[in-house]
Amino acid sequence: MIGAIDLENIASLRLHQTFGFQESGIIKQAGYKFDRWLDLAFYQRLLATNE
């Protein structure tokens, strides 16, 4: 599974980490919203074949 999260959204980053997601990459200035650039963090969780 993959999650794409605003790098400044600490609560969401921690939530994903709690559920076993690990950071797999960051894109700087991936989007522009509310008059500011957003950095995007990608989090990944590998699933067993039986999940």
N, C-alpha and C positions, 0 to 999 in steps of 0.2 A: 504494500500500500504506500501511497505517496501523499504527503501533505505539503502545500505551498502556503507559507505564512509570512506576513509582514514582520520583518526582523525586529521591529520595535514592539510587537505584541508579545510581551514577556509571558503573560498568563497562558496564551495559546502554545508558546514554545514549551513551557513547563508541562502543560497538559499532555502534549505529544510525547515528551520525554518520559512522563509517568507511565504511558501506555506502551513503552518499548520502542518508540521511534528514535532514530539516530540521524543527526545532521548529515546530509549527503552533498550539499552545495549551497552557494549563495550567488545570486545575481544582483549586482549593484545597480541602482537606479532602474529597476525593472518596470516601474510604473509611476505615473504622476497623478496625485490625488490630493484634493484640498490644498492646493498651492505648494506642494512639496513632493520631492522624489521619494519613492519607497524602495527599500532593498527587500528582496524576496529570498527567504530561506526555504530550502527543500528538505523535508524530513522523510525518512524511509523506514518502513518496518517490513522485514522479511517474514513471510508466512510459511509455515510448514505445509507440505503438500496435502495434508488432511484437514486443513482449516478452511 
